[in-house]
């Protein structure tokens, strides 16, 4: 990389020139024009010196003369700039070592062209070899334009992102070694100890964890990695190690407005834990690979945030404004998604095929039921449901909280015919709490918001297993109670602040009319009863006659959508008593 000594008295000019050179990838040594800076020129030995020459420039000319006399620096091109000079003044500067001189106003393009002329004999240039005359910073700007250009082919966009990311980072070696261990049923604590000992950060953490109060059941202090693994557990140690390595690929500092890396990793960890639990129920698939795939299921989002923040922020803004899934906004804007990038990158990194393939499949795996499922498809289904359930339980955050309507067969495939039960959620919470202590992540487990708490009745019709709103609203601190049927609603008069109904085509004509005779809960005795507010979750098959035209406190929402819409709708319909219908419904 080219180095340049920039000597300028004018602060604004110094900053502008410095910024311009930095953007070209040139290492810039900033300094004031001074005879004393001769030592700095010797220390740094720049490829070229650019120096501002004032009217009274005796010190500056002494400096250039000294640079020219020393054997180490005698061939460095020195370009001066300043006010117009007469012939004798210019000759004097040249005699004192100046290579050339430019008169203000200084044009950056002219300066670069002149500098290139004097660097050419030394086979040096402002452009590094092999980059076709374009600096790394400039090339990235060109790549961003190409990625955003609708005329660039999708595969070319994927290759541009992968090329840049792949040249700057590699996947952690330790994770690959740990996965390799899981292929052999004979591997044990001794084998895992050899892998973790090779990584001092992981080894130190494992030892520290094994000696915490949580694990130290005796007074004996653990000092070996093998003993630490035995105390913590073989499975837990593998997962801690993988989680640490994946989380440490990037620092926790937020790059883009509206995106928290800490919350993102909480969500990724919850997805991994839930996916692994589902994988154990399904059977026949490698649970270690499922855990890692869950941990990495949205890894491409971090890549965009890290390497292409300009593009990332455009997509995030679009997804937030529209209420759509982040991946939908990606495809609308770029015609590619972070998932496409990850598939290409993970293939180049030689990650296990089940990890790469299942991540590539997980967004669309619940769209249509199949007669049978391959091992990779089963893994993808576990990851997909893990991602959705983590959102429903409100653990961490990604770039949206969009949860599509999931058909019953998807839950039946993972042996969850009762859906997301209270016992399952509690077991997830316990696992998350363990990892909170392992990885020092605060507040991993979901909890109440501490705000207003509503009593909510939930009616799920047509035998639907999954009601996304249920556990999301519980996580916000609301009290949610299931209602077995519409017929029993009159018995619930004054019990609920609001009722949610997941509607389906099997409801009979006028069935919702029963709501007209049910009142909302009231904290004050003797006050006038108010009609019970209702949110109907509808889809394209929901008949419009379900919505009584004379019902005054009714909201209609799509079954698929961003769960945060419930927060907004609850506030509107309960505080203001308005009827509202979100986009995408009747």
C-alpha positions, 0 to 999 in steps of 0.5 A: 500500500502506498504511503504519503506524507501530507504537510499542510498548515490549513486545517480544512485543506489538510482534512479534505486531502487526508480524507480523499487519500484515505478513501483511495486506500493510501496510508497518510502521515499528516503533519505540519510544514516544518523543518523539525519534521525531517525526523518524521520523514526519516522514520516513515520514509513515505513514497511521496511527500505533498507539502504546502509552501507559504510565501515565507518558506525558508523552513520548508525549503530547508526541509526539502533540501535535507530530504533530498540530501539523505541517501534514504530519502533522496529519491522521494518525489516532493510536490509543493502547492501554494500561491502563484510564484514567479520564475526565480521563486520557482527555480529556487524551490526546485534547486532546494529539492522540490520535484514540482509545484502546483498553484492554488486553487488545488485540483485533486485530479491534477495532483493525482495525475502529477503524483502518478507521473513521478511515481511511475519510474519506481513502479509505484501507483496510487492503485495497488497491483491486481485491482485494475486501478481501483483501491479496495475502498473504491471497489467496495463502493462500486460493488455496492452500486452493482448490488443495488442495481436492478440490472445486475444478475442475482448470481453476480450480486451473490458472488460480489458479496461472497468475494468481499466477505470471504477475503476478510474472514474465515469460519472458526477452525474450532467449531469445525473440529468440534463438529468432527468429534460428533461423527464418532460415537467413541469421542469423549471428554479427552478428545474434546479437551484436546480441541478446546485446549488449542483455543485459549479463550474457550479453554479459560472460559470452560475452566471458569464456568466449571468452578462457578457456584452453579457447577461446583458441588464440592470444594474441589477446584477444577484445574484441567480442561478434561475435568471441567468438561466432565463437570459441565457436561459433554454436550453443554461444553460443545455448545458453549464452545460453538456459541462462543466462537460464532459470537466472537466472529464479530464484536458486539458494537452496533453498526446500523441504526435499529439493529442490536447485535446483542439482541440478535445473538440472543435470538440466534441462541434461542433458535439453536436451543429450540431447534435442537430440542425439536431435533431430539423429538424428530430423531434420525438427524445430527442434533449438533449440526441442528444446533449449529445451523440454528445458531447460524440460521440468519448469519447473513444478516450480520454479514450485511450489517458488518460489510454492507451497512448502507445496503443493510439499512435500506432493507431494514427501513423498508421491512420496518415501514412495510411490516413485511419479513426482512427477507421479503424486503431483501428480495424486493430491493436486491433480488437476492437475500442474505440466505443466498449469500450464506449458502454460497459462503458456507459452501466455500468454507466447507461447512457440513452439507446438512448445515448449509442445506438446511439453512438454505431451505428453512425459510420456505420449508413450511410452505407446502407439506411433502409426502416424506422429508430428507434429513436436511429437510427435517433439520430445516423444519426444526430451524424454521420452527425454532426461529418462529417460536423464538420470535413468539417467546420474544427472546432477543430480536432479529430484523423483524418479528414476522411470524407466518401462519404455520399449518398443523402438519408442520408441528405434527412432523416434529412431534408437537401435536399439542403445539407450543405448550407451557411445559415446552416454553418452560424447558426453553427458558431453563436452557436459556438461563443456563446459557445466560450463565455460560456466556454472560448474556444478560436477560436472555429469558423472556419476561413481562414488559412491566407495562399495562397488563390486559386479560385476554381471551383466546379462541382458536377455531378449526382445530388449529394447533399454533396461535403465534399471538398467545406466547408473544402476549404472555411474554409481554406480561399479559394474562392469556386464557384459552376459550374452548368455543364461541358458545361459552363466551356469554359465560365469560361476560365481564371477564376479559379486556379483549378477545382474540379469535383465530378464525377459519372457514368452518365457523357458521353464519353469524357465529360472531354475532354472539359477541354483541351480548358480551361485555368487557371487564371493568375495574369499577363497580356500577359503571356502564358496561362496554362491548367486548373488544375483539381482534379477529385473525383472518386470512384469504379464506375467512368469510367476510360475513363473520364480521358483524357490521354493527359491532363497534370495537372490532379489529381485523388482522392477518394471521401472518404478520409482525407480532408487534402489531398486536401491541399497536392494535391493543393500544388502539382498540382498548384506549381509543375504541377504534375499528381498524383493519390492517393491510392484507386483510379484507 
